[in-house]
Amino acid sequence: MRTETIPAIATSALSPVDLAVDHTLAALAGGVRFLLGITPANSTEERMGFLAEGTEPEFVYRRLEVDPAVLLAQLAMVDVNAVEDEDVAALVRAKRRELVLQAEMLAARGSALFRELSLELHGDIGDELLATAEGLLDALPPSSSSGERLDAEEFLALADEEIAAYAEIAPDVEMHAEVRDGIAGIVVEGDTLLISPKATVERSRAMALIHHEVGTHLVTRANGAAQPLRLLGSGFAGYDETQEGLGVLAELLCGELTSNRLRQLASRVVAVRLMLDGADFAETHAELVHRGLPRGSAYTTTMRVHRSGGYTKDAVYLRGFIGLLRHVERGGSLEHLWLGKFALDDLQVVERLVARDALRPPRLVPRFLEPKVAAERLASAVDALPQLAELAVDRPMQARA
């Protein structure tokens, strides 16, 4: 009689207890649709009233899929103190604290407490970051959008093409894109790129967005999900800043970081600071328009910042991008940042885990790194750190004086 041998489960340098805590937190994190929960369900309708008549938006939020009180109880049951490995212990303690903050924020939607918790989660706006953002808005004159726009289905076709290229390298990789109702704009959720049926993208910006969403967020998700530490797939604490910084870096390395994009990132920082300093929705919107943003774009930025009581995450795009350039300027490498989703501050911890064979090499490397010109663009960007406005590929010549 023929017998078959069941393949053994791959061994890990980490203990079963450590992996159990990691897996449990990853499962809890994966069940929380945080951004969906704090984003207004009626943003489009309120936009029309605000832009037409100046009516103060009255946002309505979706019913939460996870009860924050239940989530907090589940998190309290996770014994992070049982973790044996010191490096892993530090990572999971910080992640549990982050999940606690998110659960408390979901429970506090629409209140001043939400803003206070957001500050703890994402940090304040320092004067240096604000000065950099204001400098970008001053140095880069506003330019009108021009050229052909892709609709949702056309952008989906580009995303599917990029995903297929990665699937040729790793055929079993979990990575998808789809057009779905109930989504605001374009967003990555888990291993899927979600596109609103109403979304449109300038053709000239399409590949920058593809490399940001697919080449960064979905690639690091796929690499992290294949690691023994599952939180590298869903994200360790503070990963947003580095992830969004890498996404902007992808736009730079593929040669499509535009003046308008840099102005958008800078305006988000300014809007967060305005909100924290007490500006209401209308005042924030008016100041952004005064600084050259179109009224529609200013509404979107204002909504993102004022949603649920005050959300400060939008400042991390510019802060994360600058942090990565400074990391490279100091001689740091980007190599291990594709292993999964984690903060730049935790890079040394991840590198120690790699050296101990507790983590595996990444399955995928972003395609935007392949051309030789990408390395040249990175070097030029580091040189331009004192004057970030020089990074814009379409910066008007009169602004270069």
C-alpha angles and dihedrals in degrees: 000000000000117000128195125216116226110225113249119247110257112260122238134211087227125079123253090245092055092047092047092056091046093048092048093052091045090053092050092047091049091056095057116086091193102167092046089051096053099040118092115253091209100045094124094051093047090047091062093052094045096049094043101042108005091246111169107248118250103202124204121202132210122257107265116252091207123047106233091216091055091047091051090051091050091049091050089058093057107098102212089168088069092067110112103195110081095213094049091044091058091049097049094044090055092046094051089051090051092051090049089053091049092049090050090048092052089052091049100049111152096017137103088247089066090061093047091052091047089055090054091048100046105017133238129292108260121213092245093055091046091050090050091050093048090047091055092050090050095045098045113060114213115263127196120246112254140174136043121330125213119224123223096272093048092050090047089056090055091048092049090051091053092046090050090055090056091045089060088061096043109015095188096050115129107233128133144165130203144162109244135177118237094040123121109221117312123330141160116234115181108311095341133088106216120203125192114232087233095051120118128183131196108248090227089058098040100095092045088057092045092054091045096050104028103023093045114021099033095038093052089045091054092046093047094047089058093056126096087240102068093194088074086071099047094032139265119242116299094011094133095078095051094040093053090043089054089048092055089044088055089056089052095047093051089052098247107105099128135195091249091051092052089047089051092053091046093048090054091057091048091047093052091050091048091051092048090049090057105266113150125222096274093044093050091048093048092051092050091050089049088055091056106268117140111251093247094050090045089054092053093049092046092049092050091052099042098041118125093001102313127333118198101187095102091076091066095073095070094032092051093047093051091045092056093049090051090048090056091043089058090053097265122150128230093206100104096038090086092061092090144301115316140124122273087237088065095051093103091053091051091048091053090052089050091050089053092050090243089126131046129229114269115272092215136033118201112263092222088070093061103079114083089229089067091069090048091051091050092052091048091049092054090051089051095052094111089056108031093175088075089070094072109108093208100039109150113249093233089062092058095073 
